[in-house]
Structure formats: structure tokens, C-alpha cells
């Protein structure tokens, strides 16, 4: 009888341990990008760099949609309607949300080449990132630089984005 009680306690402890490890496996498999997926109302501000200072040039509002990139588990896609605008990658989780970078992306239209690259905007544990999502406020903020070259003349515009999830 004593061995039977020991056996029951042993099996119970094993079952509890298995249950706890299963829960942690689910947490490990959770996709942190699920937090940012959705539609955002935003304000975007554009600046030029003048004497190493950012000088506001304009402000606009709108909305965009963030989706998970199905081909890469560390990338999110930013859409204007059905059009992919740009991507965020290198997503890292933080206690109050997540941070990400915006890789260099280029496109051409009517002979004009536009290059967009992230602008260091957030600091997380001593590492800088170009964007962040704050879970408590459901706000996303990021910044990037547009480099536009027309007939050999290059101009740069720093753009900041602040959006609230709907």
C-alpha cells in the first residue's frame, strides 16, 4: 500500500510537470506579431534636416493596415488598402510591447528612385530600433528616411509616424 501511494504521488507530480511545460510551450509558440495586426489611424510628420536639426515641413493623417508576413516570422507588412507600402523586421518583444526595424527598401516611379530606410527612433535596452508598438496604449510609432534622387540631385526627408490601433 505504501508503494501504491508513492506511485500515485509520483504520477501526479509528473502530470503536473507535463501540464506546466505544455503551457510554457504554448507561450513559446505564441506569435508576438498578433499584438500589432490591425488597422491604425495615424498622423505622419515630414521633416528636412537643416543644420543638423529636424525642421517640420508638413503633417498629414490617414489609416494603414498591419499584417503578419506569411513568409517570414519576424516581419510585419504595412498596407495602404491593397498596396504593400513597406515592411518592418527584426521584431523583438519588450515588457510593454515590441520593437522592430525598417529595412532599406527602394522603388522607382516615372524615372524617380525613392529609397526608404528606418531612422533610429526607439531605445530598448541599449539597442536602437526604428519602431515600436506599445501594448497598453495600442499605439505604434516609427520613423524612416526617404531619399529621393531626381536628375542627380538627392533630397532626404525624415518621416515620423504615430498611429493608434482601431
C-alpha positions as CSV (number, residue, x, y, z in Angstrom):
1,X,0.0,0.0,0.0
2,X,2.9,2.4,0.8
3,X,4.4,1.8,-2.6
4,X,1.0,2.5,-4.3
5,X,0.7,5.9,-2.5
6,X,4.2,6.8,-3.6
7,X,3.3,5.7,-7.2
8,X,0.2,8.0,-7.2
9,X,2.2,11.0,-5.9
10,X,4.9,10.3,-8.4
11,X,2.5,10.1,-11.3
12,X,0.6,13.2,-10.1
13,X,3.9,15.2,-9.9
14,X,4.8,14.1,-13.4
15,X,1.4,15.0,-14.8
16,X,1.6,18.5,-13.2
17,X,5.1,19.0,-14.6
18,X,3.9,17.9,-18.0
19,X,0.9,20.3,-17.8
20,X,3.2,23.3,-16.9
21,X,5.7,22.5,-19.6
22,X,2.8,22.3,-22.1
23,X,1.6,25.8,-21.1
24,X,5.1,27.2,-21.5
25,X,5.4,25.6,-24.9
26,X,2.2,27.4,-26.0
27,X,3.7,30.7,-24.8
28,X,6.9,30.0,-26.7
29,X,4.9,29.3,-29.8
30,X,2.8,32.5,-29.5
31,X,3.4,34.9,-32.3
32,X,4.1,38.4,-30.9
33,X,3.1,39.9,-34.2
34,X,-0.5,39.1,-33.3
35,X,-0.4,42.2,-31.0
36,X,0.2,44.6,-33.8
37,X,-2.0,43.2,-36.5
38,X,-4.9,45.6,-37.3
39,X,-5.8,49.0,-38.7
40,X,-4.3,52.2,-37.4
41,X,-5.4,55.8,-37.6
42,X,-2.2,57.8,-37.9
43,X,-0.5,61.2,-38.0
44,X,2.6,61.4,-40.2
45,X,5.0,64.3,-40.0
46,X,7.7,65.1,-42.5
47,X,11.0,67.0,-41.7
48,X,14.0,68.0,-43.6
49,X,17.4,68.1,-41.9
50,X,18.7,71.7,-41.8
51,X,21.9,72.5,-39.8
52,X,21.6,69.1,-38.1
53,X,18.1,70.0,-36.9
54,X,14.8,68.5,-38.0
55,X,12.6,71.2,-39.5
56,X,8.9,70.3,-39.8
57,X,7.7,70.5,-43.4
58,X,4.2,69.1,-43.1
59,X,1.7,66.9,-41.4
60,X,-1.0,64.5,-42.7
61,X,-3.4,61.9,-41.4
62,X,-4.8,58.7,-42.7
63,X,-5.0,55.0,-41.9
64,X,-3.0,51.9,-42.7
65,X,-3.2,48.2,-42.0
66,X,-0.5,46.0,-40.4
67,X,-0.5,42.3,-41.3
68,X,1.8,39.4,-40.5
69,X,4.2,38.5,-43.3
70,X,3.3,34.8,-44.0
71,X,6.8,34.1,-45.4
72,X,8.9,35.4,-42.5
73,X,8.0,35.0,-38.8
74,X,9.9,38.1,-37.8
75,X,8.4,40.5,-40.4
76,X,5.3,42.6,-40.5
77,X,3.8,44.3,-43.6
78,X,2.3,47.8,-43.8
79,X,-0.5,48.2,-46.3
80,X,-2.4,51.2,-47.7
81,X,-5.5,49.4,-48.9
82,X,-4.3,46.5,-51.1
83,X,-0.9,48.1,-51.7
84,X,2.2,47.0,-49.7
85,X,3.9,50.2,-48.6
86,X,6.8,48.7,-46.7
87,X,7.9,46.1,-44.1
88,X,9.2,46.0,-40.6
89,X,11.5,43.3,-39.4
90,X,13.8,42.0,-36.6
91,X,10.9,42.1,-34.2
92,X,11.8,41.8,-30.5
93,X,9.4,41.5,-27.6
94,X,9.6,44.0,-24.7
95,X,7.7,44.1,-21.4
96,X,5.4,46.8,-22.7
97,X,5.1,45.8,-26.4
98,X,7.6,45.2,-29.1
99,X,10.2,46.9,-31.2
100,X,11.2,46.5,-34.9
101,X,13.4,47.8,-37.7
102,X,12.6,49.1,-41.1
103,X,15.0,47.7,-43.7
104,X,16.1,49.6,-46.7
105,X,13.5,49.4,-49.5
106,X,13.6,51.0,-52.9
107,X,11.2,51.6,-55.7
108,X,11.0,53.6,-58.9
109,X,8.2,55.6,-60.4
110,X,8.4,57.7,-63.6
111,X,12.2,57.5,-63.6
112,X,12.5,58.7,-60.0
113,X,14.1,56.3,-57.5
114,X,12.9,56.5,-53.9
115,X,14.8,54.7,-51.1
116,X,13.3,54.3,-47.7
117,X,15.3,53.2,-44.6
118,X,14.5,53.2,-40.9
119,X,15.5,56.1,-38.7
120,X,16.6,55.2,-35.2
121,X,13.7,56.3,-33.0
122,X,13.5,54.0,-30.0
123,X,16.0,52.7,-27.5
124,X,15.3,49.3,-26.0
125,X,17.9,48.0,-23.5
126,X,20.7,50.0,-25.2
127,X,19.8,48.9,-28.7
128,X,18.1,51.3,-31.1
129,X,15.1,50.4,-33.3
130,X,13.2,52.3,-35.8
131,X,9.7,51.4,-34.5
132,X,7.7,50.2,-31.5
133,X,4.2,49.1,-30.6
134,X,3.1,49.9,-27.0
135,X,0.5,47.4,-25.8
136,X,-1.1,49.4,-23.1
137,X,-2.0,52.4,-25.3
138,X,-2.3,50.4,-28.6
139,X,0.0,53.0,-30.2
140,X,2.6,52.4,-32.9
141,X,5.4,54.8,-33.6
142,X,8.2,54.6,-36.1
143,X,10.4,56.8,-38.3
144,X,12.1,56.4,-41.6
145,X,14.1,58.5,-44.1
146,X,13.1,58.9,-47.7
147,X,16.0,59.5,-50.1
148,X,14.8,60.8,-53.5
149,X,17.1,61.3,-56.4
150,X,15.9,63.4,-59.4
151,X,18.3,64.1,-62.2
152,X,21.4,63.6,-60.0
153,X,20.1,65.7,-57.1
154,X,19.4,63.8,-53.9
155,X,17.0,65.0,-51.2
156,X,16.2,63.4,-47.8
157,X,13.0,63.7,-45.8
158,X,12.7,62.2,-42.3
159,X,9.2,61.0,-41.6
160,X,7.7,60.1,-38.2
161,X,4.5,58.1,-37.8
162,X,2.3,57.8,-34.8
163,X,-0.8,55.6,-35.1
164,X,-3.5,54.3,-32.8
165,X,-5.0,50.9,-33.3
166,X,-8.7,50.9,-34.1
